[in-house]
Every structure is written in structure tokens, then in C-alpha cells.
Amino acid sequence: MNAVNKAAPGDAAPLKFRSLGGWVERPADLQPSLEGHVKADVIVVGAGFAGLSTALELRALGAQVILLEQEFAGFGASGRNAGYLLGSMGIEYDMFVKRLGVEQATQFVRFYDEAVPYVEGRMKALGIDCDYNPSGVLRAGVHASQEKRLRENMALGQKLGAVTRFVDGAEMRARGIPPAFLFAAEQCGGTLNPGKYVAGLRRAAIEAGVKLYERTPLLSFSEGPVITCKTAHGSAAAPVMVLATNAYTPQLGVLRNKVAAIRVSAIETQPLSPQQLAAVGWHGREGIITPHYTMESHRLTAHGTMVLTVKKLGYAYGSKTPNIPDQGAYAALAQVLRERHPALHGLGIQHCWSGYVSGAYDFLPVIGAMGEQQNILYTTGCSGHGLGTQSYVGSLFAAQINGKTPELLTAMQHKTPSMLPEPLQWCAIHSAFAAAKLLDDWTDRKVRKHNASKG
Ligand SMILES: Cc1cc2nc3c(=O)[nH]c(=O)nc-3n(C[C@H](O)[C@H](O)[C@H](O)COP(=O)(O)OP(=O)(O)OC[C@H]3O[C@@H](n4cnc5c(N)ncnc54)[C@H](O)[C@@H]3O)c2cc1C
């Protein structure tokens, strides 16, 4: 499944594209695909963090659960992400306040921040060893001009209940953070191996008795008091369905006007030598993201490599999700690696990959119920920050299906703006990417100029 990709500028060897991402392989114990007709209390579609977590929480309440997955559990973004378990700090608080007002924005911040201890608790309860390092996460500026916006965003977050602190330059240097990162806002959380986390959820779900059908795409479903899901060789029926298909949801013909599938890319370096690790410092191995409009993420892994993500996003016409390389994005990330980590001069890139997240125009999660009976629950619109929240939503859905009314689910109801029809949507999203790139290029040029002036 690997293909050789064109070399990024400055890289001697060609980059190897991993179509399944850098963390997972197809499981050796692939679960059978669905044959014939089956029934349950709940059908969950999509086995990423959201689907697995929902299925597990429902099983714990005694429900019979069918989980349909088109490939294998962890095939989507859950097996391809950067592994940052991060609360609300990854979001732009001012956008949330403008759209929702202070009171409701506070509830969204609560949702993001409560998700961190929830996942930490689940890893312990389910015995999932996924190399979690509770180092905290730094949102770190690379140029002085980013400080004002970072501080303002942080102060607003604190007003909304987020627990963050400013880390000044002296502390950054004392902690051995790579010198490209000048100052930061810090929040609790950390980094983990998302492949191990999602595989742990999969194992726990199978052991708990969730009927997981892999290589079983949902093709269509009929609504009503009982929902019937059609697959290639069978069907499943239940009074409740949960759509946990995230970026793939528009392809089901659902929520097409609410979310778009956005491609996010990653590169992973060769393992750092002991000398390279010593040169980098970074003793706490904190996850680092930047306040660029299209952010960068930089982290070390437990197996001694460095993973960098984002910098350049992609959108395919009609919210399609082709599993193909994005050479421009890998080249941009390779350049980021060289510029932010000059101490690692010559460090090779092992491979690269891409995955899909879903985003609404207002960047807010899109969580709710639909159908005449309101018995189809959905969660999408993760906007690239779903490791915590897409896991946490499983516990809220399970409580709701069990007849409770989770306060947070109610508080997060809001009107998601409608997406434009194609080709206007393609134009709008690509224009937004271009505008973000202009602003980020401007910052990066200032950094280069500053570094050049230092010699
Ligand atoms: C490169 C990258 C870096 C990221 N970094 C981070 C990070 O560091 N921290 C963070 O919080 N978030 C990060 N994210 C986002 C995060 O990965 C997602 O928010 C999260 O994984 C979403 O989980 P999910 O279960 O909702 O969706 P997914 O993991 O995408 O799961 C959806 C599942 O549905 C299945 N499916 C789709 N259609 C069908 C169908 N018709 N029938 C059956 N099954 C179907 C898919 O195969 C897939 O397995 C990143 C994403 C990417 C791509």
C-alpha cells in the first residue's frame, strides 16, 4: 500500500507515502464483514474515536451494539492524527464568542477541556498503553508579532473557564524547548500514539461484546421507529443509530450542507540519534502547536522520531476523501522541519501521510439528532481537534440513548451555517486557505529575516 512520493525540496531521498498513516497497520484479527440480517439496540457507524467510544459506553450500560466500519477500526483520522490530547487551547476563542456569546461559548470550552481528563481516565480504566506523555501542550509563537494575538486569545479563554498560563522566553529556554519557539500559552494534556489508543479502544470494544463488522461500508439506511442499514451483503436494524463517520459523512448524503471534508497532512522523520536528541534539548517532550492561521504541530514520539503536521490544508471538490498523497503539503512540512529545527540538519524523513477531518464554517462541533423520530444521532465537525472531544461525545451519546439529558449536549445546540453549493464551496474554501497562507507566509518571512540578521 506504499507509494514513493516526489522528494521535497532540500530532501535527498524520495518521501514514502503511507496510505494508512504512520501509526496503524491493517489488524491481523480483522473482524468479519456483515452477512445476512442482524438486529441490536443501537447501530453505530464508523469505528474511530467517536464510534468506538460510543459503542463501549453503550455496552457498559448493557445495550446490544452493532458497529459498522467500512475498512477497519482506526482507518480514518483517528489512526492518522498527530496524537495531541489537547483541550480548548487549539480553538480560536474569539470566533466562538462572536458566534455564540460568552455563556454558550463557555459550554463549548467546557466540552473541550472536560474531554482531556475523560480520555486520561479511559486509558487507565481500559488498560490502554499508548505512550501517553502528560507533558502539557504549548501553543508557541515563532515571531514576536504573534505574541499579542496569543495573549489576547489566552485571556479570553481564561474568561471562558479555560485553564492556561503564559510561558515566557526565559522559561522556554530553561525547559530546553527548541529555540525557534519563543513564548507560549500552555494547557494540560499531552501527546500519545493515536494508533495504539485507537487499537486499544478496538480491542476493548471486541472484548466487551460489541459486534464489530469491518470491511462493511454502510451503503444506505431507511428512517423510522426502526432504522435499517443496508450493506453489500446484509442489513442491520435497530431503534437508534449513531453516525460517527466524521469527514466521510457528506458522502452518505447526510449533513452535506453543514460540514466539509478537509485534508490534513503529516510527515515523520527518521529516529533521532542520541546526539541529535541532545542537540534538540526538549527534555519534557511537550507537544507544540503554533498560532499560525494554518497551524504547525511539532512533537517527539516515544519511538524517537519527530512528527510534524498541518501547515497546508486540502479540499477536494464535493468533499471527496481520496486516499492519495499531497506532495505540496509534505514539501511545506519538510521546509518547516528544516527551518524550525536547524540543529537537526540532515535528519531524513521516513514517510508522510494524509487524513481527513470535517469542518463547519464556524469551526464548531456539529453534534445533534435527526430523523422524524430524532433517533439518528451524529457527531462531526471536529475541525482537526477531535482526539479528546470525539472520544468524550461517546459518553454523552450513551447517556442520552439511556434516557438521560446530558446538560452539555443540550448546551451545545446551535445553528450551523449552511455550506455553499459546488463549485462555490470549492472557491470559498480555497480562498480561505489562500488568505491564511498569505498571513502565515508574512510571519514566516519575518522569522527568516530575523534569523538572517542574526547571521
Ligand atoms: C493529520 C491529522 C492530524 C490530527 N491531529 C490531531 C491531534 O493531534 N489532536 C486532535 O485532537 N485531533 C487531531 N486530528 C483530528 C482527529 O484525528 C479527529 O478529530 C478524530 O480522529 C475524529 O474521530 P472520529 O471518530 O470522529 O472520525 P474518524 O476517525 O475519521 O472515523 C470515522 C470512521 O468512519 C468510517 N466510515 C466512514 N464512512 C463509512 C461508511 N459509509 N460505513 C462504515 N464506516 C464508515 C471511516 O472508515 C472511519 O474509520 C488530526 C487529524 C489528522 C488527519
The ligand as an SDF file (V2000), in Angstrom:
LIG
                    3D

 53 58  0  0  0  0  0  0  0  0999 V2000
   -3.0880   14.5180   10.1200 C   0  0  0  0  0  0  0  0  0  0  0  0
   -4.0650   14.7660   11.2420 C   0  0  0  0  0  0  0  0  0  0  0  0
   -3.6180   15.2720   12.4630 C   0  0  0  0  0  0  0  0  0  0  0  0
   -4.5150   15.4640   13.5080 C   0  0  0  0  0  0  0  0  0  0  0  0
   -4.0290   15.7810   14.7400 N   0  0  0  0  0  0  0  0  0  0  0  0
   -4.8660   15.8300   15.8030 C   0  0  0  0  0  0  0  0  0  0  0  0
   -4.3640   15.9890   17.1160 C   0  0  0  0  0  0  0  0  0  0  0  0
   -3.1560   15.9790   17.3490 O   0  0  0  0  0  0  0  0  0  0  0  0
   -5.2480   16.1110   18.1320 N   0  0  0  0  0  0  0  0  0  0  0  0
   -6.5960   16.0670   17.9220 C   0  0  0  0  0  0  0  0  0  0  0  0
   -7.3660   16.2550   18.8760 O   0  0  0  0  0  0  0  0  0  0  0  0
   -7.1070   15.8430   16.7000 N   0  0  0  0  0  0  0  0  0  0  0  0
   -6.2720   15.6980   15.6430 C   0  0  0  0  0  0  0  0  0  0  0  0
   -6.7700   15.4160   14.4030 N   0  0  0  0  0  0  0  0  0  0  0  0
   -8.2290   15.2300   14.2780 C   0  0  0  0  0  0  0  0  0  0  0  0
   -8.6720   13.8840   14.8590 C   0  0  0  0  0  0  0  0  0  0  0  0
   -7.8910   12.8500   14.3150 O   0  0  0  0  0  0  0  0  0  0  0  0
  -10.1430   13.6690   14.5530 C   0  0  0  0  0  0  0  0  0  0  0  0
  -10.8810   14.7400   15.0710 O   0  0  0  0  0  0  0  0  0  0  0  0
  -10.6990   12.3850   15.1590 C   0  0  0  0  0  0  0  0  0  0  0  0
   -9.8840   11.2890   14.8870 O   0  0  0  0  0  0  0  0  0  0  0  0
  -12.0960   12.1370   14.6160 C   0  0  0  0  0  0  0  0  0  0  0  0
  -12.5680   10.9120   15.1090 O   0  0  0  0  0  0  0  0  0  0  0  0
  -13.9000   10.3120   14.5170 P   0  0  0  0  0  0  0  0  0  0  0  0
  -14.1280    9.0160   15.1730 O   0  0  0  0  0  0  0  0  0  0  0  0
  -14.9790   11.3250   14.5940 O   0  0  0  0  0  0  0  0  0  0  0  0
  -13.6220   10.1550   12.9520 O   0  0  0  0  0  0  0  0  0  0  0  0
  -12.7000    9.0840   12.1360 P   0  0  0  0  0  0  0  0  0  0  0  0
  -11.5430    8.6360   12.9150 O   0  0  0  0  0  0  0  0  0  0  0  0
  -12.4380    9.6930   10.8020 O   0  0  0  0  0  0  0  0  0  0  0  0
  -13.6720    7.8690   11.9960 O   0  0  0  0  0  0  0  0  0  0  0  0
  -14.7090    7.7820   11.0550 C   0  0  0  0  0  0  0  0  0  0  0  0
  -14.7970    6.3170   10.6470 C   0  0  0  0  0  0  0  0  0  0  0  0
  -15.9730    6.1180    9.8710 O   0  0  0  0  0  0  0  0  0  0  0  0
  -15.6860    5.1570    8.8810 C   0  0  0  0  0  0  0  0  0  0  0  0
  -16.6960    5.2940    7.8270 N   0  0  0  0  0  0  0  0  0  0  0  0
  -16.8850    6.3490    7.0140 C   0  0  0  0  0  0  0  0  0  0  0  0
  -17.9220    6.1290    6.1790 N   0  0  0  0  0  0  0  0  0  0  0  0
  -18.4090    4.9190    6.4860 C   0  0  0  0  0  0  0  0  0  0  0  0
  -19.4690    4.1280    5.9710 C   0  0  0  0  0  0  0  0  0  0  0  0
  -20.2450    4.5420    4.9620 N   0  0  0  0  0  0  0  0  0  0  0  0
  -19.7150    2.9180    6.5310 N   0  0  0  0  0  0  0  0  0  0  0  0
  -18.9420    2.4570    7.5510 C   0  0  0  0  0  0  0  0  0  0  0  0
  -17.9060    3.1570    8.0580 N   0  0  0  0  0  0  0  0  0  0  0  0
  -17.6430    4.3760    7.5420 C   0  0  0  0  0  0  0  0  0  0  0  0
  -14.2630    5.5180    8.4480 C   0  0  0  0  0  0  0  0  0  0  0  0
  -13.6180    4.4600    7.7760 O   0  0  0  0  0  0  0  0  0  0  0  0
  -13.6260    5.8760    9.7740 C   0  0  0  0  0  0  0  0  0  0  0  0
  -12.9820    4.7640   10.3770 O   0  0  0  0  0  0  0  0  0  0  0  0
   -5.9080   15.2260   13.3180 C   0  0  0  0  0  0  0  0  0  0  0  0
   -6.3590   14.7300   12.0900 C   0  0  0  0  0  0  0  0  0  0  0  0
   -5.4470   14.4780   11.0570 C   0  0  0  0  0  0  0  0  0  0  0  0
   -5.9720   13.9060    9.7630 C   0  0  0  0  0  0  0  0  0  0  0  0
  1  2  1  0
  2  3  1  0
  2 52  2  0
  3  4  2  0
  4  5  1  0
  4 50  1  0
  5  6  2  0
  6  7  1  0
  6 13  1  0
  7  8  2  0
  7  9  1  0
  9 10  1  0
 10 11  2  0
 10 12  1  0
 12 13  2  0
 13 14  1  0
 14 15  1  0
 14 50  1  0
 15 16  1  0
 16 17  1  0
 16 18  1  0
 18 19  1  0
 18 20  1  0
 20 21  1  0
 20 22  1  0
 22 23  1  0
 23 24  1  0
 24 25  2  0
 24 26  1  0
 24 27  1  0
 27 28  1  0
 28 29  2  0
 28 30  1  0
 28 31  1  0
 31 32  1  0
 32 33  1  0
 33 34  1  0
 33 48  1  0
 34 35  1  0
 35 36  1  0
 35 46  1  0
 36 37  1  0
 36 45  1  0
 37 38  2  0
 38 39  1  0
 39 40  1  0
 39 45  2  0
 40 41  1  0
 40 42  2  0
 42 43  1  0
 43 44  2  0
 44 45  1  0
 46 47  1  0
 46 48  1  0
 48 49  1  0
 50 51  2  0
 51 52  1  0
 52 53  1  0
M  END
$$$$
